[in-house]
């Protein structure tokens, strides 16, 4: 064991020395001669040094206290040395950081880094080189390469940190930028290490998950083919899953479904459920012309056999509500009246067309309406009124930061668990399902932790939705692997009823995109397709026995069958359902 440790230690030292040798080939760009240059104070937040050492060892703290209207309202121009760059030169930004807290959906703080190649106040932004970094909750070193797209004189070149994100706090150290000579081989540069627990091909959770999938997601069936009173014996039959009972879907928008048939075509081939990203929210709903488009899109989706999930009836923060709510912040009765009017309007017009609703959304950080009205009663009433107005639509709550950010936010997990129990007590169990958004940042939650978090909430005896899966990481290999593993572990848990990506089209939703601009599959799309439409798609080619029977096992869902008999092909559909008898008798004479 000692020898193994010594070898590992030696490898770490060698790797560290190699990185240092590479960095020495670059010129340090950041200037640490003036401590005040690193300070920023505004009404929205700050950046300050908590240990300034006049070099990269300096430690900084940043907090966004109030999110500004524009991200650039909290900007820090990083002090740099004068340097002239040629087109194609590489700058490597290096820093070490950790998140203290964040109200961003991933649970991770963010920094937007900008290398400015022009000081033109009107059009200079067109030449900006930008990168947004999500920061882990544990100390991690980040490397961000930039390559210049033009020759840049010293007085045009600068670097800026923009920090105007939702409330967040982080610490940062080892900040330096290295400028490398022209034609430097960028493949030699150190890269941000991206791994996650459970990614190994032989990880023990894989066999356990496959066993649960076999048990929970599949069932046995028997089909007996007859021709009148006679069995159709020794005939070839093909049986294929056409549509899963499990809900696989993504966020979309009504305009694309109504006006761009290509989107509906690809969406319907990929998914069996859709959720509108914004169209059913109160701000969009108040536009009556847009409302007509939404209602038409719902009908189109339903007619195509695609379920529609509603999102969201009550998002109790002013920024997500119409101006009338803010205007009446001192009038609790009016707030309730405005909310009730929206609920009645949208639920009556969509009744019978929405399979289930995210009744409330992100209540952990959005509490304005609860504060104005004096309690959580407005939340309880949203569930009760939804149940009364559309009793066949199931009712979900939705929250971020439960699974994401490494899955270590125990405080928020405990709050969510107890909050759901509170809702049950005050609504007579009107909550049918639990939404876990799963916006995954740079801190990839271990696969076994994903399962254990789901397993804990499953004790509340409700359906669980992976409701808004996205990934901040752009590395295609990691996007493929983590999507594959996350989807597998979620599908393996019997309480999970749906898996929804927050978006499907890369130009609109790069963090959740499964299709490129020309509808080719992305890395995330390939992971999804290979599981849902290959590995988890039952295809059987059998021959009836002497009694005309075919015995099979497959994933729950709707199946098509084809059988040739007496020179004629017969086709049909059966539904293999969990808990059903799943014994089918088909008389070809009757067809």
C-alpha positions as CSV (number, residue, x, y, z in Angstrom):
1,X,0.0,0.0,0.0
2,X,2.9,2.4,0.8
3,X,4.5,1.7,-2.6
4,X,1.2,2.4,-4.3
5,X,0.8,5.7,-2.4
6,X,4.4,6.6,-3.3
7,X,3.8,6.0,-7.0
8,X,0.6,8.0,-7.0
9,X,2.3,10.8,-5.2
10,X,5.1,10.8,-7.7
11,X,2.7,10.9,-10.6
12,X,1.0,13.9,-9.0
13,X,4.3,15.7,-8.5
14,X,5.4,14.9,-12.1
15,X,2.1,16.1,-13.5
16,X,2.2,19.3,-11.4
17,X,5.8,20.0,-12.5
18,X,4.9,19.4,-16.2
19,X,2.0,21.9,-15.9
20,X,4.3,24.5,-14.3
21,X,6.8,24.1,-17.1
22,X,4.1,24.7,-19.7
23,X,2.8,27.8,-17.9
24,X,6.4,29.1,-17.7
25,X,6.3,29.4,-21.5
26,X,3.6,32.0,-21.1
27,X,3.8,35.6,-20.0
28,X,1.8,36.6,-16.9
29,X,-0.8,39.1,-17.8
30,X,-2.5,40.1,-14.6
31,X,-0.9,42.9,-12.6
32,X,-0.9,42.5,-8.8
33,X,0.8,45.8,-7.9
34,X,-2.3,47.7,-6.8
35,X,-4.7,46.1,-4.3
36,X,-7.4,48.7,-4.8
37,X,-7.7,47.8,-8.5
38,X,-9.2,44.5,-7.4
39,X,-11.9,46.1,-5.2
40,X,-15.5,46.7,-6.3
41,X,-18.4,48.0,-4.2
42,X,-21.8,48.8,-5.5
43,X,-25.5,48.7,-4.4
44,X,-25.7,45.2,-6.0
45,X,-22.6,43.5,-4.6
46,X,-18.9,43.6,-4.2
47,X,-15.5,42.0,-4.9
48,X,-12.8,42.4,-2.2
49,X,-9.6,40.9,-1.2
50,X,-9.6,38.9,2.1
51,X,-5.9,38.2,2.0
52,X,-3.8,40.2,-0.5
53,X,-0.3,39.0,-1.1
54,X,0.6,41.1,-4.3
55,X,0.6,37.9,-6.3
56,X,-1.5,34.9,-7.4
57,X,-1.7,33.8,-3.7
58,X,-4.2,36.6,-3.0
59,X,-7.6,35.4,-2.0
60,X,-10.8,37.3,-3.0
61,X,-14.4,37.2,-2.0
62,X,-17.4,38.2,-4.1
63,X,-21.0,38.5,-3.3
64,X,-24.0,39.5,-5.4
65,X,-26.4,40.9,-2.8
66,X,-29.1,42.0,-5.2
67,X,-29.3,40.8,-8.8
68,X,-29.1,43.8,-11.1
69,X,-31.1,44.3,-14.2
70,X,-28.0,43.7,-16.4
71,X,-25.1,41.3,-15.7
72,X,-22.6,44.1,-16.4
73,X,-24.0,46.2,-13.6
74,X,-21.4,44.4,-11.4
75,X,-18.2,44.5,-13.4
76,X,-14.6,44.4,-12.4
77,X,-11.8,45.4,-14.8
78,X,-9.0,43.0,-13.9
79,X,-5.7,45.0,-13.8
80,X,-3.3,43.7,-16.5
81,X,0.1,44.5,-17.9
82,X,0.4,46.1,-21.3
83,X,0.9,43.6,-24.0
84,X,0.5,43.4,-27.8
85,X,-1.2,40.3,-29.2
86,X,-1.3,38.9,-32.7
87,X,-4.3,37.1,-34.2
88,X,-4.4,33.5,-33.2
89,X,-2.5,33.9,-29.9
90,X,-3.7,32.0,-26.8
91,X,-4.5,33.4,-23.4
92,X,-5.0,30.8,-20.6
93,X,-6.9,32.0,-17.6
94,X,-6.3,30.0,-14.5
95,X,-8.0,30.4,-11.1
96,X,-9.1,28.3,-8.1
97,X,-12.6,29.0,-6.6
98,X,-15.4,27.6,-4.5
99,X,-19.1,28.6,-4.1
100,X,-20.3,29.7,-0.7
101,X,-23.9,30.0,-1.7
102,X,-25.9,30.6,-4.9
103,X,-29.6,31.1,-5.8
104,X,-28.8,29.9,-9.4
105,X,-30.6,26.7,-10.3
106,X,-27.4,24.7,-10.4
107,X,-26.6,25.8,-6.8
108,X,-23.3,27.1,-8.1
109,X,-22.0,30.7,-8.4
110,X,-21.0,32.0,-11.8
111,X,-18.5,34.4,-13.3
112,X,-18.6,35.7,-16.8
113,X,-15.0,36.3,-18.0
114,X,-14.5,38.7,-21.0
115,X,-11.4,39.3,-22.9
116,X,-12.0,42.6,-24.8
117,X,-10.1,43.0,-28.1
118,X,-11.4,46.5,-28.8
119,X,-12.1,49.6,-26.8
120,X,-14.7,50.9,-29.3
121,X,-17.7,51.9,-27.1
122,X,-20.2,51.2,-29.9
123,X,-19.1,48.1,-31.7
124,X,-16.2,46.7,-29.6
125,X,-18.4,44.1,-28.0
126,X,-18.5,42.2,-31.3
127,X,-14.9,41.2,-30.8
128,X,-15.3,40.1,-27.2
129,X,-14.1,36.6,-26.2
130,X,-16.4,35.3,-23.5
131,X,-16.6,32.3,-21.1
132,X,-19.0,31.7,-18.2
133,X,-17.7,29.5,-15.4
134,X,-19.9,27.6,-12.9
135,X,-18.0,27.2,-9.6
136,X,-18.0,24.0,-7.6
137,X,-18.9,24.0,-3.9
138,X,-15.5,22.6,-3.2
139,X,-12.2,24.2,-4.1
140,X,-11.4,23.5,-7.7
141,X,-8.9,24.8,-10.3
142,X,-10.2,26.1,-13.6
143,X,-8.5,26.6,-16.9
144,X,-10.1,28.7,-19.6
145,X,-8.3,29.2,-23.0
146,X,-9.1,32.2,-25.2
147,X,-7.7,32.6,-28.7
148,X,-7.5,36.1,-30.2
149,X,-9.4,36.7,-33.4
150,X,-7.6,39.8,-34.5
151,X,-4.4,41.7,-33.9
152,X,-4.8,43.6,-30.6
153,X,-2.7,46.7,-29.6
154,X,-2.0,47.1,-25.8
155,X,-4.4,50.0,-25.4
156,X,-7.3,47.9,-26.8
157,X,-6.8,44.7,-24.8
158,X,-8.4,44.2,-21.4
159,X,-10.1,41.6,-19.2
160,X,-13.3,42.0,-17.3
161,X,-15.2,39.9,-14.7
162,X,-19.0,40.3,-14.8
163,X,-20.8,39.2,-11.6
164,X,-24.4,40.4,-12.0
165,X,-26.0,36.9,-11.5
166,X,-28.7,36.0,-9.0
167,X,-27.7,36.2,-5.4
168,X,-24.4,34.3,-4.9
169,X,-21.1,34.3,-3.0
170,X,-17.8,32.7,-3.8
171,X,-14.1,32.8,-3.0
172,X,-11.3,32.9,-5.5
173,X,-7.5,32.6,-5.5
174,X,-4.6,31.6,-7.8
175,X,-5.9,34.0,-10.4
176,X,-3.6,34.5,-13.3
177,X,-3.7,34.8,-17.1
178,X,-0.9,33.5,-19.3
179,X,-0.2,34.8,-22.8
180,X,1.5,32.3,-25.0
181,X,3.5,33.0,-28.2
182,X,2.0,32.7,-31.7
183,X,1.6,29.1,-33.0
184,X,1.8,27.6,-29.5
185,X,0.4,24.1,-29.4
186,X,-2.8,24.6,-27.2
187,X,-3.2,20.9,-26.8
188,X,-0.3,21.1,-24.3
189,X,-2.3,23.5,-22.0
190,X,-3.7,22.1,-18.8
191,X,-7.4,21.6,-18.8
192,X,-10.1,21.7,-16.1
193,X,-10.4,18.2,-14.7
194,X,-14.0,16.9,-15.2
195,X,-14.9,13.7,-13.5
196,X,-17.7,12.3,-11.3
197,X,-18.2,9.5,-8.9
198,X,-19.7,6.5,-10.7
199,X,-18.4,7.2,-14.2
200,X,-16.3,4.0,-14.3
201,X,-17.5,1.4,-16.7
202,X,-17.4,-1.2,-14.0
203,X,-19.0,0.9,-11.3
204,X,-21.1,-1.3,-9.0
205,X,-24.2,0.8,-9.4
206,X,-24.6,-0.2,-13.0
207,X,-25.5,-3.8,-12.4
208,X,-27.9,-2.8,-9.6
209,X,-29.6,-0.2,-11.8
210,X,-30.0,-2.7,-14.7
211,X,-31.6,-5.2,-12.3
212,X,-34.1,-2.6,-11.0
213,X,-34.9,-1.6,-14.6
214,X,-35.6,-5.2,-15.5
215,X,-37.8,-5.5,-12.4
216,X,-39.6,-2.2,-12.4
217,X,-39.9,-1.2,-16.1
218,X,-40.6,-4.5,-17.8
219,X,-43.3,-7.1,-17.8
220,X,-44.3,-10.4,-19.3
221,X,-47.0,-10.8,-21.9
222,X,-48.8,-13.5,-23.9
223,X,-50.4,-13.1,-27.3
224,X,-52.6,-15.9,-28.6
225,X,-53.3,-15.6,-32.3
226,X,-56.4,-17.5,-33.6
227,X,-58.2,-17.8,-36.9
228,X,-61.7,-18.4,-35.7
229,X,-61.5,-21.4,-33.4
230,X,-58.2,-22.6,-34.7
231,X,-54.8,-21.5,-33.4
232,X,-52.5,-19.8,-35.8
233,X,-49.5,-22.1,-35.2
234,X,-45.9,-21.8,-36.3
235,X,-46.1,-18.4,-37.9
236,X,-43.5,-15.6,-37.7
237,X,-44.5,-12.6,-35.6
238,X,-42.7,-9.3,-35.1
239,X,-43.5,-7.3,-32.0
240,X,-42.0,-3.8,-31.4
241,X,-42.4,-1.2,-28.7
242,X,-43.7,2.0,-30.3
243,X,-44.3,4.2,-27.2
244,X,-43.1,4.0,-23.7
245,X,-45.5,4.3,-20.8
246,X,-42.7,6.1,-19.0
247,X,-42.7,9.8,-19.9
248,X,-39.6,11.0,-21.8
249,X,-39.8,14.6,-22.9
250,X,-38.5,18.1,-23.1
251,X,-39.4,21.8,-22.8
252,X,-40.7,23.5,-26.0
253,X,-42.4,26.6,-27.1
254,X,-45.8,27.0,-28.8
255,X,-44.6,29.1,-31.7
256,X,-42.4,26.3,-33.0
257,X,-45.1,23.6,-32.7
258,X,-47.7,25.7,-34.5
259,X,-45.5,27.4,-37.2
260,X,-42.5,25.1,-37.8
261,X,-43.7,21.6,-38.7
262,X,-40.1,20.3,-38.7
263,X,-39.9,20.8,-35.0
264,X,-43.0,18.8,-34.3
265,X,-41.8,16.1,-36.6
266,X,-38.5,15.6,-34.8
267,X,-40.0,16.2,-31.3
268,X,-42.7,13.5,-31.8
269,X,-40.1,11.0,-33.0
270,X,-38.0,11.6,-29.9
271,X,-40.5,12.2,-27.0
272,X,-43.9,11.3,-25.7
273,X,-44.4,14.4,-23.5
274,X,-43.8,18.1,-23.8
275,X,-43.8,20.9,-21.3
276,X,-44.1,24.6,-22.4
277,X,-41.0,26.5,-21.2
278,X,-42.8,29.9,-20.8
279,X,-46.1,29.9,-22.7
280,X,-48.4,28.9,-19.8
281,X,-46.8,31.3,-17.3
282,X,-48.9,34.3,-16.2
283,X,-46.7,36.9,-18.0
284,X,-47.1,35.1,-21.4
285,X,-50.7,34.1,-20.8
286,X,-51.9,37.7,-20.5
287,X,-51.2,38.2,-24.2
288,X,-54.4,36.9,-25.7
289,X,-53.0,36.6,-29.2
290,X,-50.2,34.4,-27.9
291,X,-52.7,32.5,-25.8
292,X,-54.5,31.4,-29.0
293,X,-51.2,30.0,-30.3
294,X,-50.6,28.1,-27.1
295,X,-54.1,26.5,-27.1
296,X,-53.6,25.5,-30.7
297,X,-50.2,24.0,-29.9
298,X,-51.7,22.0,-27.0
299,X,-54.3,20.5,-29.4
300,X,-51.6,19.7,-32.0
301,X,-49.5,17.9,-29.4
302,X,-52.4,16.0,-28.0
303,X,-53.6,14.9,-31.5
304,X,-50.0,13.7,-32.1
305,X,-50.2,11.5,-29.1
306,X,-47.9,13.7,-27.0
307,X,-49.0,14.5,-23.5
308,X,-48.7,18.1,-22.3
309,X,-47.4,19.1,-18.9
310,X,-48.4,22.6,-17.6
311,X,-45.7,24.9,-16.2
312,X,-46.3,26.8,-13.9
313,X,-49.5,28.1,-12.2
314,X,-47.8,30.0,-9.3
315,X,-44.3,31.2,-9.2
316,X,-44.5,33.5,-6.2
317,X,-41.7,36.0,-7.0
318,X,-42.4,39.4,-8.5
319,X,-40.0,39.0,-11.3
320,X,-42.1,36.1,-12.6
321,X,-45.5,37.8,-12.2
322,X,-47.3,40.6,-14.1
323,X,-46.7,44.2,-13.0
324,X,-50.1,44.2,-11.3
325,X,-48.7,42.1,-8.5
326,X,-45.9,44.5,-7.6
327,X,-48.3,47.4,-7.9
328,X,-50.5,45.9,-5.3
329,X,-47.8,44.6,-2.9
330,X,-49.6,46.5,0.0
331,X,-53.0,44.9,-0.8
332,X,-53.1,41.2,0.1
333,X,-56.7,40.8,-0.9
334,X,-55.9,42.1,-4.4
335,X,-52.9,39.7,-4.7
336,X,-55.1,36.8,-3.9
337,X,-57.7,38.0,-6.4
338,X,-55.1,38.4,-9.2
339,X,-53.7,35.0,-8.6
340,X,-57.2,33.3,-8.4
341,X,-58.2,35.0,-11.7
342,X,-55.2,33.5,-13.5
343,X,-55.8,30.1,-12.1
344,X,-59.5,30.1,-13.1
345,X,-58.7,31.4,-16.6
346,X,-55.9,29.1,-17.5
347,X,-57.4,25.9,-15.9
348,X,-60.8,26.4,-17.5
349,X,-59.4,26.9,-21.0
350,X,-57.0,23.9,-20.7
351,X,-59.2,21.5,-18.8
352,X,-58.8,17.9,-20.0
353,X,-55.8,18.8,-22.2
354,X,-53.0,19.0,-19.6
355,X,-51.8,15.7,-18.0
356,X,-50.3,17.4,-15.0
357,X,-49.2,20.8,-13.7
358,X,-46.3,22.2,-11.9
359,X,-48.6,24.0,-9.6
360,X,-45.9,26.0,-7.8
361,X,-42.3,26.6,-8.7
362,X,-39.2,27.5,-6.7
363,X,-40.8,28.5,-3.4
364,X,-37.5,28.2,-1.5
365,X,-36.2,31.5,-3.0
366,X,-39.5,33.1,-4.1
367,X,-41.6,34.2,-1.1
368,X,-43.0,37.6,-2.0
369,X,-46.6,36.5,-2.2
370,X,-46.4,34.4,1.0
371,X,-45.0,37.4,2.8
372,X,-47.6,39.8,1.5
373,X,-50.5,37.5,2.3
374,X,-49.1,36.5,5.7
375,X,-48.7,32.8,5.3
376,X,-48.3,29.8,2.9
377,X,-52.1,29.7,2.4
378,X,-51.8,31.1,-1.1
379,X,-49.7,28.1,-1.9
380,X,-52.1,25.6,-0.3
381,X,-55.0,27.2,-2.2
382,X,-53.2,26.9,-5.5
383,X,-53.2,23.1,-5.1
384,X,-56.7,22.9,-3.8
385,X,-58.1,25.1,-6.6
386,X,-56.2,23.3,-9.3
387,X,-57.7,20.0,-8.0
388,X,-61.2,21.5,-8.0
389,X,-60.9,23.1,-11.5
390,X,-59.2,20.2,-13.3
391,X,-59.4,17.1,-11.0
392,X,-57.9,14.8,-13.6
393,X,-54.7,16.8,-14.0
394,X,-52.1,15.7,-11.5
395,X,-50.5,18.3,-9.3
396,X,-46.7,18.6,-8.9
397,X,-44.4,21.0,-6.9
398,X,-41.1,21.9,-8.6
399,X,-37.8,23.0,-7.1
400,X,-34.1,23.5,-8.1
401,X,-30.9,22.6,-6.2
402,X,-32.1,19.3,-4.7
403,X,-30.1,17.0,-6.9
404,X,-27.7,19.5,-8.5
405,X,-24.5,21.1,-7.1
406,X,-23.0,17.8,-6.1
407,X,-26.2,16.8,-4.2
408,X,-24.7,18.1,-0.9
409,X,-27.2,20.9,0.0
410,X,-28.7,18.9,2.8
411,X,-30.3,22.0,4.3
412,X,-32.4,22.6,1.2
413,X,-33.2,19.0,0.8
414,X,-34.5,18.9,4.3
415,X,-36.5,22.0,3.7
416,X,-38.1,20.6,0.6
417,X,-38.9,17.2,2.2
418,X,-40.6,18.9,5.2
419,X,-42.3,21.5,3.0
420,X,-44.0,18.8,1.0
421,X,-45.2,17.2,4.2
422,X,-46.6,20.6,5.3
423,X,-48.4,20.9,2.0
424,X,-49.9,17.4,2.4
425,X,-51.2,18.4,5.9
426,X,-52.8,21.6,4.7
427,X,-54.2,20.4,1.3
428,X,-55.4,16.9,2.3
429,X,-52.7,15.3,0.2
430,X,-53.4,17.3,-3.0
431,X,-49.7,17.1,-4.1
432,X,-49.3,14.2,-6.5
433,X,-45.7,14.6,-7.5
434,X,-42.3,16.1,-6.7
435,X,-40.3,17.9,-9.3
436,X,-36.5,17.9,-9.1
437,X,-35.2,20.3,-11.7
438,X,-31.6,18.9,-12.1
439,X,-29.8,21.8,-13.7
440,X,-26.3,20.3,-13.5
441,X,-23.4,22.7,-13.2
442,X,-19.7,21.9,-13.0
443,X,-20.0,20.0,-9.8
444,X,-21.4,16.7,-11.1
445,X,-23.5,14.9,-8.5
446,X,-22.3,11.4,-7.9
447,X,-24.6,8.9,-9.5
448,X,-25.2,7.0,-6.3
449,X,-26.1,10.3,-4.6
450,X,-28.7,11.0,-7.3
451,X,-30.3,7.7,-6.5
452,X,-30.2,8.1,-2.7
453,X,-31.8,11.6,-2.9
454,X,-34.6,10.2,-5.1
455,X,-34.9,7.3,-2.8
456,X,-35.4,9.5,0.3
457,X,-38.1,11.6,-1.4
458,X,-39.8,8.4,-2.6
459,X,-40.7,7.7,1.0
460,X,-43.3,10.5,0.7
461,X,-45.2,8.2,-1.6
462,X,-45.5,10.5,-4.6
463,X,-44.4,10.4,-8.2
464,X,-41.0,12.0,-8.8
465,X,-40.2,14.1,-11.9
466,X,-36.7,14.8,-13.2
467,X,-38.3,18.0,-14.5
468,X,-35.6,20.2,-16.0
469,X,-32.4,18.4,-16.9
470,X,-29.6,20.5,-18.3
471,X,-25.8,20.5,-18.2
472,X,-23.5,23.6,-18.0
473,X,-20.4,21.5,-19.0
474,X,-19.7,21.7,-22.7
475,X,-17.2,18.8,-23.0
476,X,-19.0,16.5,-25.3
477,X,-17.6,13.3,-23.8
478,X,-18.8,14.3,-20.3
479,X,-22.2,15.4,-21.6
480,X,-22.7,12.0,-23.2
481,X,-21.5,9.9,-20.3
482,X,-23.3,11.9,-17.6
483,X,-26.6,12.1,-19.4
484,X,-26.4,8.4,-20.0
485,X,-25.7,7.6,-16.4
486,X,-28.1,10.1,-14.9
487,X,-30.9,8.9,-17.1
488,X,-30.1,5.3,-16.3
489,X,-30.1,5.7,-12.5
490,X,-33.3,7.8,-12.6
491,X,-35.1,5.3,-14.9
492,X,-34.1,2.6,-12.5
493,X,-36.0,4.0,-9.6
494,X,-39.7,2.9,-9.5
495,X,-40.9,6.3,-8.1
496,X,-39.6,8.3,-11.0
497,X,-42.4,8.9,-13.5
498,X,-40.8,11.2,-16.1
499,X,-37.5,12.6,-17.3
500,X,-37.7,16.0,-19.0
501,X,-34.9,17.9,-20.6
502,X,-35.2,21.7,-20.3
503,X,-35.1,22.2,-24.1
504,X,-34.3,20.1,-27.0
505,X,-33.0,22.4,-29.8
506,X,-29.4,23.6,-29.3
507,X,-29.9,27.1,-30.8
508,X,-32.6,27.8,-28.2
509,X,-31.4,25.7,-25.3
510,X,-27.6,25.0,-25.5
511,X,-27.6,23.5,-22.0
512,X,-30.3,21.0,-22.8
513,X,-30.1,20.7,-26.5
514,X,-30.5,17.2,-28.0
515,X,-30.6,18.5,-31.6
516,X,-28.3,20.8,-33.5
517,X,-29.5,23.6,-35.7
518,X,-29.9,21.1,-38.6
519,X,-31.5,18.5,-36.4
520,X,-28.5,16.2,-36.0
521,X,-28.1,14.6,-32.6
522,X,-25.8,16.3,-30.1
523,X,-23.8,14.3,-27.5
524,X,-26.6,14.6,-25.1
525,X,-29.1,13.6,-27.8
526,X,-27.1,10.5,-28.7
527,X,-27.0,9.4,-25.1
528,X,-30.8,9.8,-24.8
529,X,-31.5,8.1,-28.2
530,X,-29.2,5.2,-27.6
531,X,-31.0,4.4,-24.3
532,X,-34.6,5.2,-25.0
533,X,-34.8,4.2,-28.7
534,X,-32.3,1.4,-28.8
535,X,-31.4,-0.2,-25.5
536,X,-34.8,0.3,-23.9
537,X,-36.8,-0.4,-27.1
538,X,-38.1,-3.9,-27.1
539,X,-38.1,-5.6,-30.5
540,X,-39.1,-9.3,-30.7
541,X,-39.1,-11.7,-33.7
542,X,-40.9,-14.9,-32.6
543,X,-42.8,-17.8,-34.0
544,X,-46.2,-18.9,-32.6
545,X,-46.2,-22.2,-30.9
546,X,-48.7,-25.0,-31.6
547,X,-51.3,-23.2,-29.6
548,X,-50.8,-20.0,-31.5
549,X,-49.1,-18.3,-28.6
550,X,-46.2,-15.9,-28.3
551,X,-44.6,-15.3,-24.9
552,X,-42.5,-12.3,-24.4
553,X,-41.1,-9.7,-22.0
554,X,-40.6,-6.0,-22.7
555,X,-40.7,-2.5,-21.5
556,X,-44.2,-1.2,-20.5
557,X,-45.9,0.7,-23.3
558,X,-47.7,0.4,-26.6
559,X,-46.6,-2.3,-29.1
560,X,-47.2,-2.9,-32.7
561,X,-47.3,-6.5,-34.0
562,X,-47.2,-8.0,-37.5
563,X,-48.0,-11.6,-38.5
564,X,-48.3,-13.2,-41.9
565,X,-51.0,-15.8,-42.4
566,X,-52.4,-17.4,-45.5
567,X,-50.6,-14.9,-47.7
568,X,-51.9,-11.8,-45.9
569,X,-50.2,-9.6,-43.3
570,X,-52.1,-8.6,-40.2
571,X,-51.2,-5.8,-37.9
572,X,-52.4,-4.3,-34.7
573,X,-51.5,-2.7,-31.3
574,X,-51.4,-4.0,-27.8
575,X,-50.6,-2.2,-24.5
576,X,-48.3,-3.9,-22.1
577,X,-49.1,-2.2,-18.8
578,X,-47.7,-2.5,-15.3
579,X,-50.2,-4.3,-13.1
580,X,-52.2,-5.5,-16.1
581,X,-53.0,-9.1,-16.9
582,X,-51.2,-8.6,-20.3
583,X,-52.8,-11.7,-21.9
584,X,-54.1,-10.9,-25.3
585,X,-56.2,-13.0,-27.7
586,X,-56.3,-11.8,-31.3
587,X,-58.7,-13.4,-33.8
588,X,-57.4,-12.8,-37.3
589,X,-60.7,-13.8,-38.7
590,X,-62.2,-10.7,-37.0
591,X,-59.6,-8.5,-38.6
